[in-house]
Amino acid sequence: MGVDVNQRNVTRNQSTADYTQKKVFLFGNSFDSGLLKNTNAAALGLESGVLLARAAGTYETASVVFNASGLTAGQTQILGGLTFTSTGVTTQAQLAAAFANLEDGATTGAGTSLGTYSGALTGWSTGAVTDIATVLFTATTVGNVTNLAETGTGANPTINIVSGGSTASAGGLIPVTSSNLADVIGILTYEGSGTLGTDDELQVNMCIGGEIDGTELVLPSGVTLNTVVGNKTLKDVLNAVGFVVRDNVVENTNFDN
């Protein structure tokens, strides 16, 4: 519910503050998260109410099984731009943990007590360790990418590339435009406001159902809730996703001191 607030001075009845409090999500809402990539040609304004869609296609994955010999002092393991240099003996399991649970852009991980990091993980994120010494690397760009490779001085891990191994529904998000209104699956939830540059990425939260204030949605230029999408309106599309769209919940409130 959007609330317009007008605060007045008690002695002169003059306006001392005017502001708008934005509330898109009203009741019974459910939420999810994912990696948002700005595929627009211009910077994307970040604020609650922006419509989101799933990225088309799939993400390449690489299953990395770290070598049983691990690393000795001074040896390196380099994966996806991130270098780990062992300062002593690093076992196979410890090496896997050093590259596990990292976001794209990470410059350090869980191996700081066993060695040092340099560079940054670029274009990939990683999951938890499985089977003692296996870590799944997932590309952050949809489609085919340069295969993950190891270029360090330590024993090479076994890298199994799976082209298109992770579906985009695992979390990849893009902003909705007038050309993909039928693909909307959620609404950005964002505290405050900001911008996301072209091709930049950000882990975000989104609402995926419940009652919302349609008047507070941030729609693409020229689009309204009555814009026809196929054989239905955008409001119908949102209803089908699981949203109850209210469009008459704006209240004007005066506070007199």
N, C-alpha and C positions, 0 to 999 in steps of 0.2 A: 504494500500500500504506500503510495506517495503521499507524504504529509508536508504541506507548505506551512511553515511556521513564521508568524509575524509577532515579534516581541516589542512591547511599547513601554515607554517611560511612564511611571505612575503619576508624575507631577505635570508633565507637559503633553502626555498622550501622543508622544512622537515615536516613530518606529526606530528601534535601536539595533535590531538584528533581523535579517530576512534570510532564510536558508531552506533548502529542500532535503528531507531525509528520504533516501530511496530504499524501498523494500519490494523486491521482485517476488520473493518466495513467501507464500502466505500460510499454508497449512498442509500437513501430511506429506511433506516433501522427502524424497529420497535422493541420495547423492552418490557420486562415483568420482574417479579421477583418471587422468590420462595425460599424455604428452601432446601439447598443442604446438603445431608448427604453423607459422603465418605464411600461407601460400599466396597472399595478396601482393600486388605490385607496390603497395604503399604500407606504411606502418599501420598496425592494427591497434585500435584503441581498446584497452583492457578495462572492463568494468562489468559488474553484474548485469546480466540481461542479454549478453551477446550470444547469438545462436551458434551451436557447434555441430559438426558432422564428423563421421568417421573418415579417415584418410582412405582413399581407394588403393587397392592392391595389397601387397604383403611385404613384410620386412625380412631381410636375409638374416639367418642366424648361423652361428659358428659354435659348435660344441668343442671346448678345449679340455683335453685330458693332460694334465701336467705330468712331466716325466718322473719316473720313480726315483731317479737319482737326485732330484731337487737341485739346490744350488750350493756352492761352496763360497767362501769369502771372496768378494770382488766380482763374482759372476753376475750377469744381468739376464733378466727376462724382459723383453719388450713386446708389448701387445697393444695394438690400436693407438700408438703414440705415447703410451705410458710406460716408463722404464722403472723397474724395480731392481735395485742393486743390493745384493746380500752382503751383510757385514760379517757373517759367520756361516754356520751351517743352517740352511733353510730346507726343511723336509718337503716332500711332495705335497702333503696335506696343508702345511703352512704356506706354501707358495700359492696353492689354489685359493686359500683364504685371503691372501694378499691382493688378489684380483677380483674377489667376489663382492657383490652388492654395491657396485659403483654406478653413478650416474654419468651421462655424457658430460665431459668437461672436468671430471674428477682429477685431482692432482695428488691425491694420497688415498691410502686405504688402510686395511687392518694389519699391515705388515710393518708398521713403524718401529716395533721393538726388535725386528730382525734385520732391517735394512733401511735404505733410503729410497725416496721416489723422486723422479724428475719427469718433465714433460707433462702431458695431460691426455687422458682418454678422450679420443676425438671420433665422433661418428658412431659410437657404440655405448651401450650400457650393459651391465652384467648382473646375473642372478646369484642365488645362493649356491654354495658348494653342494654337489650331489655325488654319491658313490665315492666318497673320500677325497677325490682330487679332480672332479669335473666341474667346469663352470661354463654356463651358456652365455655367449655374447650375442646381443641383439642389435642390429643396425638401427639407427635412429632416422634413417631416410628410407622411404618406401621404394621398393624396386631393387634392381641389381646394383650392387656397390662393389668397390674394390675389395677383393677377398681379404679376410683377416690373415695376417702372417706374423711369424715370430722372427725377430732379427737380433736377439740377444746373444751373449757368449755362453750361456748355459745350455744344457741339453734341451733340444727342441721338444715341445709338447706335441701331442697328436691333435690336429685341428681338422674337424669334419665340417665342411661348409654345406649348408642347406639353403639353396636359393629359394627365396619365398617361403622360408620355413615357419615364419610367425605371421599369422593373419593380422591385418590392420585392426581388427576388432579387439585385439589385445590391449589397445590403449591409444593408438594414434588418432589425433584429432586435428581438424582444420576448421577455419571459420566458414560459416555459411554465407554464400553470396546469392544474388538473385538467380544464378544459374543452377544452384543445387539445393533449393529450398526443400525438395522432396526428401533430402537425405538427413535432415535435422534429427539429432538423437539426444541433444542435451542443451543446457543453458549455462553459460559460464557463471561461476560464483567467484567474485573477486572483491577483496576489501580495498576500498579507495579506488584509484584509477591509475592507469599507466599506459605504456605503449609496448608493442612487440614488433621489432623490425622485420623486414622481408626476409624470409627463410630462417628467422630465429625461432628457437624452441623454448618452451616453458612448461614445467609440470604444473597442472592446474586442477582445480576441483570443478565439478559441474553438477547441476541438478538434473535428474533424469525422470522425475515424475512428481505429481502432487499439484496443489492449487497455486497458481501464479497470477500476478497482476499483469495483464497484457499491455496495459498502458506504459509499463516500465521496461518493456523489452527494447533492446537496441537492434533494430532491423536494418538490413541493407538499404542503400539509397533507393527510393522509389517503391519500396515494399511496405505493405500494410498487412494486417491480419486478414484482410479480405482479398489479398492477392490470390489469383487462381493458380493452383499448382496441379497440373494434370486435370482431373475432374473434380477437384475439391479446393477449398481455400487453405491458406496457411494455418488458420485457426483449426481447421479440421485435421491438418497434418499433425499439429501439436497435440490435439486431443487423442489421435491415434497412437502417439508415442506414449501417452500416459499422463498428460497435463490437463488440468481443469483450468481453462483460461477465463479469468474475470477481466472485464473491461470497463467497470463502473465503480472502482473502489478508491478513487482519488478523493481525499478529504482536505478541506482547507480549515485550518485551526488557528485561532488567535489566542495568544496568551497575554493577558493584561496584568501588569505588576502595579 
